[in-house]
Amino acid sequence: MSLNPKITILLPCYNSMKYLEECITSVLNQDYKDYVVWACDNESTDGTYEYLLGLEKKHEKLKVFQLPNIYPNGYGEAVEYAIKNIKSDYVTFIASDDYIESNYISNCMKIFSHDPDKIKCIQSAIRGISEGQIVNHQVHSYKSLEEFKKQCLERSPVNTPTVVCHKSVLPFLRVYEAHHAAGYTCAGACDYDTYCCMADKGIFIYPVPIYLGYNYRWHENQCTWKVIEIKKEIDYDNIIQEYWRKKWKI
């Protein structure tokens, strides 16, 4: 691992103006120096793209891209773009309605520095925020790949926004076996399916049991609620669990 490995922070955006200023200010205010921000707009109609272009002129670390809006309630477009184009050592995603502390990236990179040859992917505890108040903390715990797989058959044991991974893991972020087997593509709980695929390939997502600085904003228009509504018609969680239960014979 180089002394100061480079990390790309992907910022998927779609009609994000309500919270975007606080989010991107926090991202551009990191005390870790070797990072770039790729803001990927999905054909916003509320001025998000134009706002980002204005910021791009002022911040050398910020690069703005406009990608076609293909996958609703997800950031599959940004993942696909990252797989093809990112050259940095590490990558992470920040939702455009969330925000991070100024030491978040440096805290994450310290974890990798302990054993970079072994640790290729991490997640950490997340802090839930609503109306400016802390409403909850969520942390996942497991000690082995087998324990992780067993938890996957009950729920997704990953705080998705806090996932940080080495570039070698990137191709696995676009594999959804259960979804494709059931005839679905990127929708619903595709990240859940992705983590099962990673476990199936022996990729261990190290659970960091402490809060490193990611703030997850709860509000009525966030994608989480929209996905929950979709799941009332298509039970993605059950599809994923049944698929992997049969494959893993657990």
Rosetta silent file (secondary structure, phi, psi, omega in degrees, C-alpha in Angstrom):
SEQUENCE: MSLNPKITILLPCYNSMKYLEECITSVLNQDYKDYVVWACDNESTDGTYEYLLGLEKKHEKLKVFQLPNIYPNGYGEAVEYAIKNIKSDYVTFIASDDYIESNYISNCMKIFSHDPDKIKCIQSAIRGISEGQIVNHQVHSYKSLEEFKKQCLERSPVNTPTVVCHKSVLPFLRVYEAHHAAGYTCAGACDYDTYCCMADKGIFIYPVPIYLGYNYRWHENQCTWKVIEIKKEIDYDNIIQEYWRKKWKI
SCORE:     score description
SCORE:     0.000 S_00000001
   1 L     0.000  128.606  179.434    0.000    0.000    0.000 S_00000001
   2 L   -65.111  161.964 -176.694    1.406    3.385   -0.989 S_00000001
   3 L   -59.073  -40.031  179.314    2.001    5.953    1.728 S_00000001
   4 L  -132.214   78.192 -179.236   -0.996    8.003    0.599 S_00000001
   5 L   -61.409  146.818 -177.688   -3.293    5.847   -1.529 S_00000001
   6 L   -90.241  141.879  179.122   -5.737    7.735   -3.691 S_00000001
   7 E  -129.091  139.230  174.435   -9.487    7.361   -3.254 S_00000001
   8 E  -101.908  128.515  176.151  -12.345    8.393   -5.514 S_00000001
   9 E  -101.362  112.583  178.785  -15.542    9.538   -3.818 S_00000001
  10 E   -89.059  131.066 -178.653  -18.498    8.911   -6.088 S_00000001
  11 E  -122.274   88.660  177.933  -21.455   11.209   -5.539 S_00000001
  12 E   -69.961  134.231 -177.043  -24.543    9.978   -7.436 S_00000001
  13 E  -133.036  138.726  171.115  -27.087   12.793   -7.813 S_00000001
  14 L  -151.239  113.800 -177.233  -30.659   13.042   -9.001 S_00000001
  15 L    44.929   59.285 -169.013  -32.764   16.136   -8.238 S_00000001
  16 L  -105.416    9.523 -169.182  -30.619   16.643   -5.156 S_00000001
  17 H   -57.778  -30.921 -175.163  -30.709   20.406   -4.633 S_00000001
  18 H   -59.519  -38.885 -175.901  -32.441   20.328   -1.235 S_00000001
  19 H  -118.950   -1.029 -170.379  -29.481   18.707    0.536 S_00000001
  20 H   -63.611  -39.566 -177.112  -26.695   18.872   -2.041 S_00000001
  21 H   -60.859  -46.706  179.209  -24.890   21.958   -0.737 S_00000001
  22 H   -65.184  -40.025 -179.278  -24.379   20.495    2.748 S_00000001
  23 H   -62.287  -55.495 -172.925  -23.423   17.124    1.294 S_00000001
  24 H   -71.952  -27.979  174.157  -20.846   18.303   -1.218 S_00000001
  25 H   -62.811  -42.453  179.285  -19.378   20.877    1.177 S_00000001
  26 H   -66.508  -36.216 -179.059  -18.687   18.072    3.632 S_00000001
  27 H   -70.330  -37.856 -178.249  -17.160   15.918    0.896 S_00000001
  28 L   -82.799   -1.826 -176.998  -14.876   18.696   -0.360 S_00000001
  29 L  -109.117   29.491 -178.066  -13.769   19.536    3.195 S_00000001
  30 L   -77.139  142.584  177.868  -11.922   16.292    3.947 S_00000001
  31 L   -80.655  -12.593  172.878   -8.641   16.414    5.863 S_00000001
  32 L   -77.490  132.369 -169.763   -7.373   13.482    3.775 S_00000001
  33 L   -91.691  -33.068 -172.927   -5.570   15.014    0.812 S_00000001
  34 L   -91.282   70.410  177.939   -5.332   12.304   -1.863 S_00000001
  35 E  -142.965  157.247  171.693   -8.917   12.125   -3.026 S_00000001
  36 E  -131.365  156.462  179.183  -11.078   13.236   -5.932 S_00000001
  37 E  -117.140  124.868  174.891  -14.840   13.625   -6.125 S_00000001
  38 E  -110.076  106.554  177.183  -16.805   12.403   -9.122 S_00000001
  39 E   -89.367  118.095 -175.666  -20.310   13.835   -9.060 S_00000001
  40 E  -110.581  104.121 -178.634  -22.500   11.751  -11.374 S_00000001
  41 E   -88.349  135.763 -179.386  -25.784   13.435  -12.234 S_00000001
  42 L  -103.415   60.072  176.141  -28.638   11.288  -13.571 S_00000001
  43 L    59.388   50.627  178.280  -30.418   13.839  -15.771 S_00000001
  44 L   -64.428  154.702  179.958  -31.724   16.008  -12.933 S_00000001
  45 L  -120.201    6.625 -175.463  -34.434   18.574  -13.687 S_00000001
  46 L  -109.524   14.119  179.595  -34.109   20.766  -10.574 S_00000001
  47 L    94.471    1.463 -179.340  -30.843   22.545  -11.363 S_00000001
  48 H   -57.342  -48.705 -176.711  -28.564   19.969   -9.724 S_00000001
  49 H   -61.994  -43.933 -179.671  -26.375   19.512  -12.800 S_00000001
  50 H   -65.086  -38.587  177.609  -25.967   23.236  -13.367 S_00000001
  51 H   -62.337  -43.638  179.899  -25.100   23.752   -9.692 S_00000001
  52 H   -64.962  -40.394  178.644  -22.430   21.062   -9.890 S_00000001
  53 H   -61.506  -36.213  177.413  -20.924   22.567  -13.037 S_00000001
  54 H   -65.274  -41.255  178.959  -20.587   25.868  -11.210 S_00000001
  55 H   -68.532  -34.742 -177.997  -18.766   24.198   -8.325 S_00000001
  56 H   -58.392  -33.275 -179.550  -16.499   22.278  -10.679 S_00000001
  57 L   -69.911  -20.600 -175.179  -14.973   25.574  -11.833 S_00000001
  58 L  -101.425  -18.331 -173.707  -14.022   26.423   -8.233 S_00000001
  59 L  -126.922  115.589 -177.325  -12.744   23.069   -6.948 S_00000001
  60 L   -69.038  -20.955  179.679   -9.957   21.167   -8.668 S_00000001
  61 L   -80.381  -11.770 -175.147  -10.849   17.969   -6.806 S_00000001
  62 E   -99.689  127.498  173.648  -14.375   17.933   -8.266 S_00000001
  63 E  -122.067  134.511 -175.354  -15.243   16.358  -11.617 S_00000001
  64 E  -114.200  134.302  178.854  -18.823   16.412  -12.880 S_00000001
  65 E  -131.423  147.258  172.166  -20.412   13.889  -15.238 S_00000001
  66 E  -113.488  121.709 -177.705  -23.947   13.512  -16.548 S_00000001
  67 L  -114.896  151.589  179.193  -25.059    9.914  -16.981 S_00000001
  68 L   -64.836  141.076 -179.586  -28.345    8.570  -18.413 S_00000001
  69 L   -83.544   95.358 -174.957  -31.013    7.872  -15.819 S_00000001
  70 L  -105.148  -42.912 -172.452  -31.491    4.131  -16.307 S_00000001
  71 L  -109.102  107.361 -179.495  -31.920    2.577  -12.864 S_00000001
  72 L   -69.067  145.775  175.027  -34.556    4.138  -10.593 S_00000001
  73 L    58.505   35.713  179.035  -33.901    4.350   -6.847 S_00000001
  74 L  -162.130  178.207  179.141  -30.304    3.252   -7.182 S_00000001
  75 L  -126.831   42.067  178.308  -26.883    4.301   -8.379 S_00000001
  76 H   -61.121  -33.300  179.756  -26.124    1.573  -10.892 S_00000001
  77 H   -62.208  -43.832 -179.371  -25.131    4.182  -13.486 S_00000001
  78 H   -67.219  -37.002  177.802  -22.379    5.534  -11.228 S_00000001
  79 H   -62.797  -47.413 -179.992  -21.179    1.999  -10.439 S_00000001
  80 H   -59.839  -42.677 -179.709  -20.923    1.127  -14.125 S_00000001
  81 H   -65.195  -40.418 -179.828  -19.027    4.327  -14.852 S_00000001
  82 H   -63.340  -44.931 -178.628  -16.654    3.698  -11.952 S_00000001
  83 H   -57.495  -38.314 -176.305  -15.842    0.154  -13.044 S_00000001
  84 H   -83.055  -25.026 -166.993  -14.837    1.380  -16.497 S_00000001
  85 H  -124.095  -20.012 -174.632  -13.025    4.562  -15.595 S_00000001
  86 L   -73.008  134.567  179.416  -11.670    4.798  -12.060 S_00000001
  87 L  -114.502   -5.220 -177.816   -7.901    4.549  -11.708 S_00000001
  88 L   -72.234  169.211 -178.484   -7.568    5.322   -7.996 S_00000001
  89 L   -73.046  -35.781 -175.507   -6.652    2.738   -5.360 S_00000001
  90 E  -134.989  164.016  179.287   -9.965    2.901   -3.502 S_00000001
  91 E  -148.079  146.955  172.716  -13.533    4.026   -4.077 S_00000001
  92 E  -146.947  168.135 -179.002  -16.577    4.847   -1.973 S_00000001
  93 E  -120.881  139.377  173.660  -20.044    6.324   -2.514 S_00000001
  94 L  -122.799  123.381  177.756  -21.713    9.213   -0.712 S_00000001
  95 L   -69.207  142.404 -172.662  -25.468    9.701   -1.158 S_00000001
  96 L   -71.342   -8.046  175.126  -26.293   13.259   -2.172 S_00000001
  97 L  -104.966    5.047  177.429  -28.714   13.734    0.740 S_00000001
  98 L  -105.770  179.915  174.608  -26.190   12.578    3.364 S_00000001
  99 E  -152.781  158.880 -176.089  -23.043   14.221    4.714 S_00000001
 100 E  -125.721  155.085  176.760  -19.731   13.153    6.228 S_00000001
 101 L   -74.306  159.385 -174.365  -17.417   14.473    8.916 S_00000001
 102 L   -64.907  -19.837  179.975  -14.158   16.112    7.831 S_00000001
 103 L  -104.980   12.749 -175.685  -12.099   13.131    9.054 S_00000001
 104 H   -61.191  -51.751 -177.270  -14.307   10.423    7.561 S_00000001
 105 H   -65.335  -41.588  178.677  -12.072    9.465    4.628 S_00000001
 106 H   -63.879  -36.446  176.200   -8.878    9.578    6.712 S_00000001
 107 H   -63.300  -42.166  178.825  -10.561    7.340    9.308 S_00000001
 108 H   -64.357  -44.542 -176.517  -11.492    4.847    6.600 S_00000001
 109 H   -67.649  -28.039  175.997   -8.019    4.833    5.081 S_00000001
 110 H   -63.373  -35.891  179.381   -6.444    4.172    8.490 S_00000001
 111 H   -63.006  -46.492 -179.992   -8.406    0.903    8.632 S_00000001
 112 H   -63.842  -34.013 -176.214   -6.959   -0.265    5.306 S_00000001
 113 H   -64.808  -19.643  179.972   -3.443    0.719    6.369 S_00000001
 114 L   -65.312  -36.953  179.722   -3.470   -1.946    9.108 S_00000001
 115 L  -161.429   73.852 -174.112   -3.291   -4.753    6.516 S_00000001
 116 L   -62.568  -24.825  179.004   -3.823   -3.547    2.918 S_00000001
 117 L   -74.520  -23.852 -177.459   -3.024   -6.940    1.394 S_00000001
 118 L  -102.248  -43.334 -176.349   -5.827   -8.566    3.367 S_00000001
 119 L   -86.576  109.732 -178.969   -8.425   -5.821    3.864 S_00000001
 120 L  -111.616  -14.044 -177.704  -10.039   -5.046    0.509 S_00000001
 121 E  -155.427  137.346  179.023  -13.472   -3.850    1.606 S_00000001
 122 E  -134.543  163.069  166.092  -14.926   -2.331    4.779 S_00000001
 123 E  -138.756  161.417 -179.221  -18.146   -0.991    6.204 S_00000001
 124 E  -138.429  174.038  176.703  -18.639    0.999    9.397 S_00000001
 125 E   -64.191  149.437 -176.837  -21.268    2.084   11.877 S_00000001
 126 E  -122.877  145.966  178.932  -23.683    4.685   10.560 S_00000001
 127 E  -110.703  122.664 -179.600  -25.387    7.566   12.340 S_00000001
 128 E   -85.122  135.037 -178.423  -28.989    8.353   11.408 S_00000001
 129 E  -125.242  133.817  175.382  -29.988   12.027   11.259 S_00000001
 130 E  -140.102  125.309 -178.706  -33.478   13.500   11.069 S_00000001
 131 L    52.237   38.645  176.736  -34.240   17.219   11.249 S_00000001
 132 L    79.963    1.576 -178.190  -30.718   17.860   12.487 S_00000001
 133 E  -112.873  144.201  175.231  -31.017   15.407   15.371 S_00000001
 134 E   -73.843  122.999 -177.065  -29.293   12.051   15.872 S_00000001
 135 E  -110.422  -21.874  178.630  -32.049    9.434   15.831 S_00000001
 136 E  -169.163  163.474  170.706  -30.144    6.157   15.729 S_00000001
 137 E  -124.477  140.267  177.594  -26.859    4.316   15.225 S_00000001
 138 E  -130.376  128.081  179.606  -26.622    1.132   13.198 S_00000001
 139 L  -138.509  142.548  178.147  -23.709   -1.270   13.233 S_00000001
 140 L  -109.407  147.399 -177.234  -23.337   -4.814   11.900 S_00000001
 141 L  -137.714  130.624  173.846  -21.199   -7.493   13.500 S_00000001
 142 L  -161.742  151.083 -173.518  -19.895  -10.832   12.224 S_00000001
 143 L  -109.573   -8.971 -177.978  -16.557  -12.578   12.634 S_00000001
 144 L  -149.715  167.527  177.965  -16.309  -14.782    9.569 S_00000001
 145 H   -65.168  -37.154  179.609  -17.499  -15.178    6.003 S_00000001
 146 H   -66.333  -40.228  177.246  -19.746  -18.054    7.053 S_00000001
 147 H   -65.929  -38.230  177.589  -21.367  -15.955    9.753 S_00000001
 148 H   -61.797  -44.999  179.713  -21.845  -13.160    7.221 S_00000001
 149 H   -60.054  -41.872  179.768  -23.547  -15.567    4.798 S_00000001
 150 H   -63.279  -38.792  177.955  -25.934  -16.758    7.492 S_00000001
 151 H   -67.575  -32.505  178.437  -26.875  -13.169    8.282 S_00000001
 152 H   -63.193  -24.743 -179.490  -27.454  -12.561    4.573 S_00000001
 153 L   -81.848   -1.151  176.880  -30.204  -15.171    4.644 S_00000001
 154 L  -114.315  -36.107 -177.053  -32.105  -13.029    7.154 S_00000001
 155 L  -169.936  174.857  174.223  -31.371   -9.464    6.017 S_00000001
 156 L   -83.365  115.025 -176.469  -28.676   -7.360    4.400 S_00000001
 157 L   -90.415   38.550 -175.969  -25.912   -7.100    7.036 S_00000001
 158 L  -136.357  132.829  169.999  -24.239   -4.087    5.420 S_00000001
 159 L   -82.967   90.296 -171.109  -24.559   -0.325    5.887 S_00000001
 160 H   -48.307  -47.009 -176.572  -24.381    0.322    2.150 S_00000001
 161 H   -62.301  -21.694 -176.538  -23.385    4.022    2.206 S_00000001
 162 H   -91.990    2.275 -178.348  -20.336    3.276    4.348 S_00000001
 163 L   -69.089  128.232  175.024  -18.834    0.648    2.038 S_00000001
 164 E  -126.695  131.932 -176.098  -15.302    1.504    0.925 S_00000001
 165 E  -138.077  156.929  174.400  -13.452   -0.884   -1.333 S_00000001
 166 E   -73.548  153.734 -176.765  -10.185   -1.456   -3.145 S_00000001
 167 H   -58.782  -25.374 -179.786  -10.296   -1.110   -6.931 S_00000001
 168 H   -67.805  -18.952 -178.630   -9.879   -4.889   -7.291 S_00000001
 169 H   -88.940  -18.535 -174.401  -13.361   -5.342   -5.781 S_00000001
 170 H   -48.024  -46.437 -178.179  -15.103   -2.927   -8.176 S_00000001
 171 H   -57.857  -27.310 -178.096  -16.177   -5.527  -10.789 S_00000001
 172 H   -78.661  -10.176  179.258  -18.133   -7.423   -8.126 S_00000001
 173 H   -78.584   -2.571 -178.400  -20.271   -4.371   -7.377 S_00000001
 174 H  -122.359   27.834  179.329  -22.142   -4.941  -10.636 S_00000001
 175 L  -116.628  121.849 -179.496  -23.046   -8.616  -10.210 S_00000001
 176 L  -130.473   82.323 -173.462  -26.592   -9.505   -9.149 S_00000001
 177 H   -63.123  -49.258 -176.423  -27.068  -13.258   -9.487 S_00000001
 178 H   -64.548  -39.446  179.620  -30.408  -13.607   -7.732 S_00000001
 179 H   -62.871  -45.838 -178.919  -31.904  -10.632   -9.563 S_00000001
 180 H   -67.800  -37.525  179.287  -30.895  -11.952  -12.972 S_00000001
 181 H   -63.237  -31.096 -179.451  -32.048  -15.480  -12.128 S_00000001
 182 L   -91.070   -0.746  177.964  -35.484  -14.069  -11.271 S_00000001
 183 L    90.035   12.846  179.560  -35.598  -11.954  -14.424 S_00000001
 184 L  -109.804  156.563  173.705  -34.929   -8.586  -12.772 S_00000001
 185 L  -113.992 -150.791 -172.324  -32.090   -6.125  -13.293 S_00000001
 186 L   -64.764  100.306  178.392  -30.857   -3.232  -11.164 S_00000001
 187 L  -163.948  166.605  175.209  -33.790   -2.418   -8.917 S_00000001
 188 L    56.920 -122.080 -173.552  -34.971   -2.888   -5.388 S_00000001
 189 L   -98.621   47.141 -176.851  -32.352   -4.536   -3.203 S_00000001
 190 H   -63.379  -32.423  178.537  -29.584   -4.916   -5.777 S_00000001
 191 H   -65.865  -37.543  176.247  -26.919   -3.894   -3.254 S_00000001
 192 H   -57.613  -48.347  179.161  -28.099   -6.713   -0.956 S_00000001
 193 H   -62.941  -38.481  179.022  -27.669   -9.215   -3.793 S_00000001
 194 H   -59.049  -43.670 -178.194  -24.247   -7.740   -4.579 S_00000001
 195 H   -66.137  -32.811  175.140  -22.965   -8.429   -1.061 S_00000001
 196 H   -66.193  -41.982  177.942  -24.098  -12.037   -1.355 S_00000001
 197 H   -62.098  -40.945  179.154  -22.184  -12.322   -4.640 S_00000001
 198 H   -63.268  -43.658  178.246  -19.101  -10.867   -2.988 S_00000001
 199 H   -63.134  -38.609  179.768  -19.340  -13.364   -0.134 S_00000001
 200 H   -62.795  -29.208  179.328  -19.784  -16.170   -2.657 S_00000001
 201 L   -92.078    5.442  176.918  -16.483  -15.116   -4.256 S_00000001
 202 L    84.545   13.243  179.080  -14.741  -15.040   -0.884 S_00000001
 203 L   -87.263  119.841 -177.117  -14.656  -11.249   -0.532 S_00000001
 204 L   -98.779  123.932  176.145  -14.993  -10.310    3.124 S_00000001
 205 L   -89.928  103.052 -175.892  -16.485   -6.924    3.993 S_00000001
 206 E   -66.487  124.375  179.624  -14.713   -6.076    7.249 S_00000001
 207 E   -86.902  113.700  176.106  -17.196   -4.638    9.762 S_00000001
 208 E   -86.768  117.474 -170.267  -15.753   -1.657   11.596 S_00000001
 209 E   -79.769    8.610 -178.688  -17.765   -1.531   14.848 S_00000001
 210 E  -124.368  162.277  177.982  -17.409    2.199   15.400 S_00000001
 211 E   -77.042  121.796 -178.562  -18.729    5.368   13.811 S_00000001
 212 E  -100.325  -11.795  176.449  -16.139    6.767   11.392 S_00000001
 213 E   131.958   13.508  179.523  -18.100    9.821   10.326 S_00000001
 214 E   -95.520  126.655  179.570  -20.937    8.932    7.928 S_00000001
 215 E  -110.655  117.420 -176.246  -24.274   10.677    8.611 S_00000001
 216 E   -99.657  118.709 -174.982  -27.326    9.106    7.004 S_00000001
 217 E   -90.128  123.315  174.881  -30.230   11.508    6.608 S_00000001
 218 L   -90.930  125.094  175.594  -33.762   10.205    7.125 S_00000001
 219 L  -156.727  163.566 -169.658  -36.417   12.146    5.191 S_00000001
 220 L   -68.576  -19.783 -176.690  -39.666   11.420    3.410 S_00000001
 221 L  -102.910    7.755 -176.991  -38.314   11.647   -0.149 S_00000001
 222 L   -72.688  157.971 -176.426  -35.264    9.403    0.195 S_00000001
 223 H   -62.378  -29.990 -178.747  -34.832    6.351   -2.026 S_00000001
 224 H   -54.394  -45.752 -178.188  -35.069    3.976    0.941 S_00000001
 225 H   -67.810  -36.509  179.583  -38.767    4.670    1.366 S_00000001
 226 H   -65.438  -39.171  178.757  -39.410    4.329   -2.372 S_00000001
 227 H   -66.665  -39.060  177.838  -37.695    0.938   -2.431 S_00000001
 228 H   -59.760  -39.326  177.963  -39.771   -0.190    0.553 S_00000001
 229 H   -65.421  -41.148  178.399  -42.905    0.679   -1.423 S_00000001
 230 H   -61.837  -38.750 -177.001  -41.652   -1.293   -4.421 S_00000001
 231 H   -66.187  -16.721  176.767  -40.978   -4.294   -2.193 S_00000001
 232 L   -68.310  -25.516  178.994  -44.675   -4.446   -1.324 S_00000001
 233 L   -96.708  -38.256  179.072  -45.247   -5.623   -4.895 S_00000001
 234 L  -127.217  115.726 -177.157  -42.014   -7.581   -5.450 S_00000001
 235 L   -82.964   80.963 -178.573  -40.364   -9.168   -2.428 S_00000001
 236 H   -59.365  -40.138 -177.978  -36.752   -8.730   -3.498 S_00000001
 237 H   -59.145  -43.576 -179.782  -35.430   -9.749   -0.091 S_00000001
 238 H   -66.869  -39.456  177.633  -37.160  -13.100   -0.267 S_00000001
 239 H   -58.621  -47.114 -178.794  -35.957  -13.675   -3.845 S_00000001
 240 H   -64.533  -47.136 -177.181  -32.376  -13.010   -2.779 S_00000001
 241 H   -63.192  -42.901 -179.494  -32.563  -15.116    0.376 S_00000001
 242 H   -66.729  -40.522 -179.963  -34.099  -18.123   -1.355 S_00000001
 243 H   -60.348  -50.602 -175.042  -31.582  -18.000   -4.202 S_00000001
 244 H   -76.704  -26.877  175.622  -28.543  -17.911   -1.933 S_00000001
 245 H   -62.993  -41.851  179.237  -29.986  -20.372    0.577 S_00000001
 246 H   -70.239  -41.941 -177.657  -30.199  -22.935   -2.213 S_00000001
 247 H   -68.255  -41.790 -178.380  -26.787  -22.104   -3.654 S_00000001
 248 H   -85.480  -12.660 -178.951  -25.008  -22.136   -0.296 S_00000001
 249 L    54.159   45.567  178.061  -27.079  -25.042    1.040 S_00000001
 250 L  -103.505    0.000    0.000  -27.375  -23.358    4.419 S_00000001
